[in-house]
Amino acid sequence: MIGIVGESLNFLGAAALACDILLRSPEHARRKRLGELHDFATRNGLEHLEYEGFPVASLDFAEKVLDRRAARFGYTGVGLLGAGFFLLVIYHAMEM
């Protein structure tokens, strides 16, 4: 049972990392919308406006927002892979 759970966690971790790669294409459209939001905020003097905890008027606003999503997928995927590997090590140690 430990081996099955370990393999399942490895699969879920790989799927999370694959989702990060597959969602890169729609990011271009979102980057454009975030750029338009940044332009609106700077044109109208909205320096204190925030979106997802980031100031919209900052120069690297779109990158910060999109990097947060990629970091979430990355940490989740690596965490699941690590937990799956740990369970597989336990499984193989029990077989000895």
N, C-alpha and C positions, 0 to 999 in steps of 0.2 A: 504494500500500500504506500509506503514511503517513496518508493521509486516512481510510482504512478503520479503522485502529487508533485514530486520533483520534476518529472518530465512535463507535466501540465504547466507548472510555473515557468519552465524554460520556454515552452511554446507561447505562453501569454506575454512573457518578456520580449520575445522576438517579434510578436505581433504588435506590441506597443511601439517598438523601434521602427517597424515597417510602416505603421500608421504615420509616424513622424515624417518619414520620407515621402509617402504617398500624398500627404497633405501639403507638401511644399508648393505644388502647382496652384491651388486656390489661394495661396498666400499672396500671390502677385496682385490679384484683384483686391484683396483686403488691404495690402500695402498702399494701393492707390487711394482707397477710401480713407485710410488713416492719414495719408498725405493731404487729402482735401480737408479733413478735419483740422489738421495742423495749420494749413493755409488760412482757413476761416478764423481760427483762434488768433493767429498773429495779425491778420488784417483788422480784426475788431478789438484788439488790445485785451484779450482774455488770458492774461498771464497766469491766473490762478485756477483755470479750468483743468480738471483732472479726468483721465479716463483710465480705468483699471489701476488706479494708484500712481499713474505717471502724469506729469504736467504736459498738457497738449502742446504748449508753446515751445517745448525744448526741441533742439535741432534733431536729435536722434529718437524722437518719440515713437515713430512707426517700428523701428528696429527693436526698441525695448519691449513693446507690446508683443511683437511676434516672437522674440527670443524667449519670453516667458512661457509661451505655449510649447515651444520646442524643448525647453528645459524640463517642463513637466513630463512630457513623453519620454525624454531621455532618462530622467531619474526613475520614473516608474518602470521602464523597460530594464534598466540596469539592476534595479532593486529586485525585480522578479527573477531575472536571470541569476543573480547572486543567491537568492533564497532557494531556487531550484537546484543550483549547483551544490549548495550546502546539503540539501536533502539527498541528493544523489551520492554524495560522499558518505553520508551516514548509511545509506542503503548498501553501498559496496563494502563498507567496513563491517557491516553486520553479516555479509555473505562470507567473509573470511573465517 
